[in-house]
Amino acid sequence: MVALPLKVVGFGSGGVAAGSVAAWAQGTFYGAYVPAGSVFALAQYLGAVL
C-alpha cells in the first residue's frame, strides 16, 4: 500500500528520480542536505526498501 504512492512521486530503489515530485521537493525544501529522521528521509528509506 505504501510502496506504490512512493514510487509514483519518485522515491525508488535507486534514490530520488530525476524530474519527479520528490526531486522537486528535495530541491525546494532540503537541497543536498536531508536531515536524518525527517519525513523526506523516511520516504527515501521506504522507497528504497519496499
C-alpha distance (Angstrom), angle and dihedral (degrees) to the residues before:
residue distance angle dihedral
M1 . . .
V2 3.81 . .
A3 3.81 98.9 .
L4 3.81 98.2 64.4
P5 3.82 97.5 53.2
L6 3.81 89.7 46.8
K7 3.80 91.1 51.5
V8 3.81 91.8 46.7
V9 3.81 92.7 56.6
G10 3.81 92.5 44.5
F11 3.80 110.4 -91.3
G12 3.79 108.0 130.6
S13 3.77 144.5 152.9
G14 3.80 90.4 -86.1
G15 3.80 94.3 50.2
V16 3.78 129.8 -102.4
A17 3.81 112.3 -7.5
A18 3.80 115.7 -122.8
G19 3.80 113.1 -109.4
S20 3.81 93.7 15.8
V21 3.79 131.0 126.5
A22 3.81 87.3 -106.1
A23 3.83 90.6 54.9
W24 3.80 90.3 49.9
A25 3.81 91.2 49.7
Q26 3.79 92.4 48.2
G27 3.80 92.2 49.3
T28 3.79 93.1 45.0
F29 3.79 101.0 43.1
Y30 3.81 107.5 20.7
G31 3.79 114.6 12.9
A32 3.79 113.1 -167.3
Y33 3.81 94.0 -23.6
V34 3.81 116.7 74.3
P35 3.82 110.3 179.7
A36 3.79 116.1 -125.1
G37 3.78 110.7 -108.2
S38 3.80 94.6 24.2
V39 3.79 122.0 132.5
F40 3.80 88.9 -111.1
A41 3.82 91.6 53.1
L42 3.80 89.9 50.0
A43 3.81 91.0 50.7
Q44 3.81 89.9 49.5
Y45 3.79 90.8 51.0
L46 3.80 94.4 47.1
G47 3.80 92.0 45.5
A48 3.80 89.6 53.8
V49 3.79 98.1 47.4
L50 3.81 103.6 35.1
